[in-house]
């Protein structure tokens, strides 16, 4: 447990270093840059004309279905990692291999179903 | 304690230098592939100091945050895009016998998880800018991450299955030459999916300049914009390093791998970075639907096939 915290302590230390790099750059920027905001400069860019409506405009995100698909697949995919380290351990062999094909078949059938439903082709 | 500090300094130095080398290489390689010279002036010798000069320029530029933007998120986004790539470098082994800053047990898992966080920075930028182009770009970034994360995870899992470990140094130690043909499909899928996740051409639909200006980065300027650019090149370094470690045998070379060690790793990383630049010069941008189709109709099935092949052969060899 001691080791565990030490390991992620190093990650946290590097995170601090990364924050230092970005923060240091921005601090130098603060000292060196001019600051002359004008109304025009702060308007939203829209090809040089005044912006029409709100920036967070409603639009139809056609590819939202890919998000659903991803959630379905990714949750399964996470379990691959712990499984990958033990599946060929002595005593498992063919059993885990069989299970792997069941798993792959589920994913493949899911993908084929999505494809058949026309989810993967453009609207 | 001292060892940890030295290693952290080395990681930070690699993070500061390698992306700039890749960036400079891109300037020159692209130029020569297109029959130009590229930067020739800064630093006198073949424009070697061009990116240093760019940095000096960027740090003096005004910091403009649009009045309509979500200020705090807008200002935070470049850091979120950049810092994760630094964290991934922590677990990448460069040589044998503990030449790695942190030999993390679940190294592959950590690297993939943290790399995914970098993309959140671009999505934050797209949302916080309150600009229609940025919003569209941010949505495309999100869609691209979701489609291409999956084949990346599958192919990385395939290597972990073959090696029987999630530790990146452990994977390189297990690596044998016949893994090259065995994991070839996985390697190509991983590299292509990684390129798409970094939104490098030909997968740069989210920043397609001819239709949505510069996607999520449209409203950015000055140093914050430079940080996004730096994140792109740091991402290239990280992707090439991970591909090297997972699929190309890391520090193992055809000869002298005991002595050369980290030089092999570096050589492979730069060879892959060259390929990344080559792709940019050679291929036109994929349309959004072609982009999604490539992921779901090709890369995902191919990575599933690679998983099956890895599983069967691992059991057969065991």
Interface residues (C-beta under 8 A of the other chain):
Chain A: X7 X10 X11 X13 X14 X15 X17 X18 X19 X21 X22 X25 X26 X28 X29 X30 X32 X33 X34 X35 X36 X37 X41 X42 X43 X44 X45 X46 X47 X51 X54 X55 X56 X57 X59 X61 X63 X66 X67 X69 X70 X73 X74 X77 X78 X80 X81 X84 X85 X86 X87 X88 X89 X90 X93 X94 X96 X97 X100 X101 X104 X107 X108 X111 X114 X115 X120 X121 X122
Chain B: X4 X8 X11 X12 X15 X16 X58 X59 X60 X61 X62 X63 X64 X65 X66 X67 X68 X69 X78 X79 X82 X83 X86 X87 X90 X101 X102 X104 X106 X108 X109 X127 X129 X130 X131 X132 X133 X134 X135 X136 X139 X142 X143 X146 X147 X149 X150 X153 X154 X157 X160 X161 X164 X165 X166 X213 X218 X219 X222 X223 X224 X227 X288 X289 X292 X293 X296 X297 X300 X301 X304 X307 X308 X311 X312 X314 X315 X318
